[in-house]
């Protein structure tokens, strides 16, 4: 009896994870856009899973910051506010600048960083926004791993999916996809030559420049929405 109960719990947990993976992929690829309303009934039918499994999957994604639950309204794909963007960019700056400083001293840094940067270059040439975001995140993840700092890596993993959403929004407003390469070049060069101080500085500058640009973009949209709502009341 105990074995059957455990087996059932494992199977249910596997379904939760599988459903979360499918929904997460739809969000990070842009198939489910920010603000999109999600209903347990529709997702249950679409994925051929129980509502309780879908609910557990959505709760998992809520802990990752990808979906929000609104009282009486249900679930929706999370949107980045200017405050969200500020919090993520300042948090990223702290974690990634420390990671870059430590990674610069890793004697095994060259091959992983070169490979990740070459992949980002190929992604930029493809002009595929999802591929660019995936490669961008992979480069920063490589630096975090090379830092050799387990607790830093654990903290980065907690916000990884929110960082992915942030990167997707940030890269989408670049004038040209190729700009993602120039945005990383100084940091990557410093890492490859093992300059810890410069790696830390350029990682911080990279986050500051992209973060402030995204915040201004979101604030402009928020101002338009506020003005539009005010005009409706007149």
HELIX and SHEET records of a PDB file:
HELIX    1   1 UNK A    2  UNK A   28  1                                  27    
HELIX    2   2 UNK A   40  UNK A   47  1                                   8    
HELIX    3   3 UNK A   51  UNK A   63  1                                  13    
HELIX    4   4 UNK A   82  UNK A  103  1                                  22    
HELIX    5   5 UNK A  109  UNK A  126  1                                  18    
HELIX    6   6 UNK A  129  UNK A  146  1                                  18    
HELIX    7   7 UNK A  150  UNK A  158  1                                   9    
HELIX    8   8 UNK A  160  UNK A  172  1                                  13    
HELIX    9   9 UNK A  179  UNK A  192  1                                  14    
HELIX   10  10 UNK A  196  UNK A  233  1                                  38    
SHEET    1   A 3 UNK A  37  UNK A  38  0                                        
SHEET    2   A 3 UNK A  74  UNK A  77 -1                                        
SHEET    3   A 3 UNK A  67  UNK A  70 -1                                        
END                                                                             
